[in-house]
Amino acid sequence: MPTYAYLCRACGRPFEIRMSIREKDTWKPRCPVCKSAKVEQQLFGFSFGGSGGGQPAPGG
């Protein structure tokens, strides 16, 4: 399940929510601290498995 990062514009606290893509399309998040609905989704880094120790590209 994806994790989405938000910032509350009312109290300034960042928070994260794990929810399905379908839930994200229908559910409006609220700040868990002040309960405000004035939240803004933030960019959230992600990576796909592995340790970076893969094989080098051919010819490289």
Number of C-alpha atoms within 10 A of each C-alpha: 8 11 13 18 17 21 18 22 14 13 14 12 14 17 17 16 15 12 13 12 13 8 10 14 8 8 10 10 18 18 21 14 11 12 13 14 14 14 22 14 14 13 9 10 7 8 5 5 6 7 6 6 6 7 6 7 6 5 4 4
